[in-house]
Amino acid sequence: MSTASAEHTPVPAGGRPPSGVVPAGIGDEAAPDLPGQLAALDDLGWRHLELRTIGGLPIARLDEATFAHSAERIRAAGVTVVCVASKIGDWSRPVTGDFALDLAELDVLARRCAVLGTRLVRVMSYPSGGLPEAEWGRRARRRLRELARRAEDAGLLLAHENCAGWAGDRAERMLDLVTGVGSPALRLLFDVGNGVAYGYPSAPMLAAVVQHVVHVHVKDAVTGPEGRVGFVPPGTGEAQVAKCLRLLLAHGYTGALSIEPHLHLRPHLAAASADAVPGDPGRGDHAAFVAYGRALERLVAQVAATAGELR
């Protein structure tokens, strides 16, 4: 599929992916505040939200009153929360750090996910903290095993993302986590765009793990001068987005396609753009988020049509 054809495939506003797949978005990529996040979804005609932060705070760190008000506002808008992107095991929490932080966050999210009506919690598998590979892996697996045990008891489903962490960039390690932990409460989240930043092609990685994927992040990227990664609309970069979508459809994927544009908000980076304030990860962009969602609709429609899946 050429980039040009993907960009010009006509799809009505509010178009939908094939049956069983729902369009969603990580809300704080559109706006830091919840009203702004819901407004961006409404402009797209979408009804599925992935929550990461509200007002700059992770969902587990919101005070009780703010959380209760936010949950009610989401319900009133007719929006479904498909996933909560937690900080458990992420780029800010090395495996040498305090595991109690993750256990406490999971406890809070067990209660809050029940209120939000979702079981899915995004996790990662910990930066090394300077440990040798073998010890890093041993500790990461031990932590994920305990987290999965507790998630199972709480009725949650942990979705490990191919991002920062011991199992972040190797399919065999992702499979080791899922099969080694052996819990129905641990599966995989596949981010299509992360391969560009971490140095591997996305489609072969996805093909190796697709049977365990329960949630998908969609972003695209290109490698620029000095290896710097720039983020671009889906289907216009190097992340093999169309190929990954074909793989997902072929394997009967029925979860969300959750956009994470990273055009103006990159939580793990010190600066999001040339004019960003140092230390400020950016504040989201409503118009860019909506345009990104429309680009995904066009791309998915074309991929589905060529696969004979479009209704």
C-alpha positions in Angstrom: 0.0 0.0 0.0 1.4 3.4 -0.9 1.3 6.3 1.4 -0.5 8.4 -1.2 -3.3 6.0 -1.6 -3.8 5.7 2.1 -4.0 9.4 2.5 -6.7 9.8 -0.2 -9.0 6.9 0.5 -12.4 8.5 1.1 -14.0 7.5 4.4 -17.0 9.3 5.9 -16.4 11.2 9.2 -16.9 8.9 12.1 -16.0 5.8 10.0 -15.3 2.5 11.8 -12.8 -0.3 11.6 -14.1 -3.8 10.8 -16.4 -5.6 13.1 -14.8 -6.4 16.5 -12.2 -3.6 16.3 -12.9 -0.3 18.0 -11.1 3.1 17.5 -9.8 4.7 20.7 -7.3 7.2 21.8 -5.0 8.0 24.7 -6.8 11.1 25.9 -4.0 13.2 27.2 -2.5 13.2 23.7 -5.4 15.6 22.9 -5.6 17.7 26.0 -4.4 17.5 29.6 -7.9 18.1 31.1 -10.7 15.6 30.8 -13.2 17.9 29.1 -10.6 18.5 26.4 -10.0 14.7 26.0 -13.7 14.0 25.7 -14.2 16.9 23.3 -11.5 15.4 20.9 -13.2 12.0 21.0 -16.6 13.6 20.3 -15.2 15.5 17.3 -14.0 12.1 16.0 -17.4 10.5 16.7 -15.5 7.9 18.9 -16.7 6.5 22.2 -13.6 4.7 23.5 -11.0 6.3 25.7 -7.7 5.2 27.0 -6.8 7.0 30.2 -3.2 7.8 31.1 -3.3 11.2 33.0 -5.9 13.8 33.9 -4.6 17.2 34.7 -1.1 15.9 34.3 -1.6 13.2 37.1 -1.7 9.5 36.5 -5.1 7.9 37.2 -3.9 6.2 40.4 -2.6 9.6 41.8 -5.8 11.5 41.4 -7.5 12.4 44.7 -10.7 10.6 45.4 -13.0 13.5 44.7 -11.3 14.3 41.4 -11.4 10.7 40.3 -15.1 10.3 41.2 -16.0 13.4 39.3 -13.9 12.3 36.3 -15.6 8.8 36.2 -19.0 10.4 36.4 -18.2 12.8 33.6 -16.9 9.9 31.4 -20.1 8.0 32.0 -22.3 11.0 31.3 -20.5 11.5 27.9 -21.4 7.9 26.9 -17.7 7.0 26.7 -16.2 3.6 27.5 -12.7 3.4 29.0 -10.8 0.6 27.2 -7.6 0.7 29.2 -5.7 2.6 32.0 -2.1 3.2 31.1 -0.4 2.8 34.4 3.2 3.7 35.5 3.8 0.1 36.7 7.2 -1.0 35.5 7.5 2.0 33.1 10.6 4.0 32.0 10.5 6.0 35.3 10.7 2.9 37.6 13.9 0.8 37.3 13.8 -2.8 38.5 16.2 -1.7 41.3 13.5 0.7 42.7 10.8 0.2 45.3 8.4 -2.5 44.2 5.9 -1.2 46.8 5.1 1.7 44.4 3.8 -0.7 41.8 1.9 -2.8 44.3 0.3 0.3 45.7 -0.6 1.6 42.3 -2.2 -1.8 41.3 -4.3 -1.8 44.5 -5.6 1.7 43.7 -6.3 0.8 40.0 -8.1 -2.4 41.0 -10.7 -0.2 42.7 -10.7 2.5 40.1 -10.9 0.2 37.1 -14.0 -1.3 38.6 -15.6 2.1 38.7 -14.5 2.9 35.2 -15.7 -0.4 33.8 -12.4 -1.7 32.4 -10.2 -4.6 33.3 -7.2 -3.6 31.2 -4.1 -2.0 32.8 -1.0 -1.2 30.7 2.3 -2.2 32.4 5.9 -2.5 31.3 8.8 -4.6 32.5 11.2 -2.2 34.2 14.5 -0.5 33.0 17.6 -2.4 34.2 18.7 0.1 36.8 22.3 -0.9 35.8 21.9 -4.6 36.6 23.4 -7.3 34.4 21.0 -8.8 32.0 20.4 -12.1 33.8 19.7 -10.4 37.2 17.5 -7.8 35.4 15.4 -10.5 33.8 15.1 -12.5 37.0 13.8 -9.5 39.0 11.5 -8.3 36.2 9.9 -11.8 35.8 9.5 -12.1 39.6 7.8 -8.7 39.8 5.5 -9.4 36.9 4.6 -12.8 38.4 3.5 -11.2 41.6 1.7 -8.4 39.8 -0.2 -10.9 37.7 -1.2 -13.0 40.7 -2.7 -9.9 42.4 -4.3 -8.7 39.1 -5.9 -12.1 38.7 -7.3 -11.9 42.2 -8.7 -8.4 41.5 -10.2 -9.3 38.1 -7.7 -7.2 36.1 -5.9 -8.0 33.0 -2.3 -6.6 32.7 -1.2 -5.7 29.2 2.6 -5.6 28.9 3.8 -3.0 26.3 6.7 -3.4 24.0 8.4 -0.3 25.4 10.9 0.3 28.2 11.8 -2.8 30.1 13.4 -6.2 30.0 10.9 -7.6 27.6 10.3 -4.4 25.7 12.1 -5.1 22.5 12.5 -8.8 22.1 9.6 -11.1 21.1 11.2 -14.1 22.9 11.2 -12.2 26.2 7.6 -11.1 25.7 6.6 -14.8 25.1 8.8 -15.8 28.1 6.8 -13.4 30.3 3.4 -14.6 29.1 4.2 -18.3 29.1 6.6 -18.3 32.1 4.3 -16.4 34.4 1.4 -18.6 33.2 -1.4 -16.3 34.4 -4.5 -15.4 32.4 -4.1 -12.0 33.9 -0.9 -11.2 31.9 -1.1 -10.6 28.1 0.5 -8.2 25.7 0.0 -4.6 24.4 1.6 -4.1 21.0 2.6 -0.5 20.1 3.1 -0.4 16.4 5.4 2.6 16.4 7.8 1.6 19.2 10.0 -0.5 16.9 11.3 2.6 15.1 12.6 4.1 18.4 13.9 0.7 19.7 15.5 -0.5 16.5 13.4 -3.4 15.3 10.8 -3.9 12.5 7.3 -4.0 13.9 5.6 -6.5 11.7 7.9 -9.5 12.4 7.7 -8.7 16.1 3.9 -8.6 16.0 3.7 -11.8 14.0 5.7 -13.6 16.7 3.4 -12.5 19.5 0.1 -11.7 18.0 -1.8 -14.6 19.6 -1.2 -12.9 23.0 -2.1 -9.3 22.0 -5.1 -7.8 23.8 -4.6 -4.1 23.1 -2.9 -2.0 20.4 -1.3 1.4 20.3 -1.1 3.1 17.0 1.7 5.5 16.1 4.1 5.9 13.3 7.6 7.3 13.1 10.6 8.1 10.9 14.3 8.1 11.7 16.0 11.4 11.0 19.5 12.9 11.2 21.7 11.5 14.0 19.2 8.7 14.6 16.6 11.0 16.1 13.0 9.7 15.8 10.2 11.9 14.6 6.6 11.0 14.8 4.2 11.2 11.8 0.7 10.3 10.8 -0.1 6.5 10.6 0.9 4.9 7.4 3.4 7.6 6.4 6.4 6.4 8.4 8.7 3.4 8.9 6.6 1.5 11.5 4.9 -0.8 9.0 1.5 0.3 10.3 -0.5 -1.1 7.4 1.3 -4.4 7.5 0.6 -4.7 11.2 -3.1 -3.9 10.7 -3.3 -6.7 8.1 -1.7 -9.1 10.6 -4.2 -8.1 13.3 -7.2 -8.5 11.0 -5.9 -11.9 9.7 -5.6 -13.2 13.3 -9.1 -12.0 14.3 -8.0 -9.3 16.6 -11.1 -7.8 18.4 -9.6 -5.1 20.7 -9.0 -1.4 20.5 -6.8 0.5 18.1 -5.7 3.3 20.4 -4.0 6.2 18.8 -0.9 7.7 20.6 0.2 10.4 18.1 3.2 11.6 20.1 3.2 14.7 17.8 3.1 17.2 20.7 3.1 15.0 23.9 5.9 12.5 24.7 5.8 11.7 28.4 9.1 9.9 28.5 11.1 12.7 26.8 12.4 15.9 28.3 11.1 18.0 25.4 8.4 17.3 22.9 9.3 19.8 20.2 11.9 22.4 19.3 9.9 25.1 21.1 9.0 23.1 24.2 10.0 24.2 27.6 12.8 21.9 28.9 11.4 19.3 31.2 7.8 19.8 29.9 6.6 16.8 27.9 4.1 18.8 26.0 0.4 19.4 26.5 -1.4 17.6 23.8 -3.1 19.0 20.7 -6.8 18.7 19.9 -6.5 19.4 16.2 -3.6 17.1 15.7 -5.3 14.3 17.7 -8.4 14.5 15.5 -6.4 14.7 12.3 -4.5 11.6 13.5 -7.7 9.7 14.2 -9.0 10.5 10.7 -5.8 9.3 9.2 -6.1 6.0 11.0 -9.7 5.6 9.9 -8.6 6.1 6.2 -5.7 3.6 6.6 -7.8 1.0 8.4 -10.6 1.3 5.8 -8.2 0.7 3.0 -6.4 -2.2 4.7 -9.8 -3.8 5.6 -11.1 -3.4 2.1 -8.2 -5.0 0.5 -8.5 -7.9 3.0 -12.2 -8.3 2.2 -13.2 -7.3 5.7 -14.8 -4.0 5.3 -18.6 -4.0 5.8 
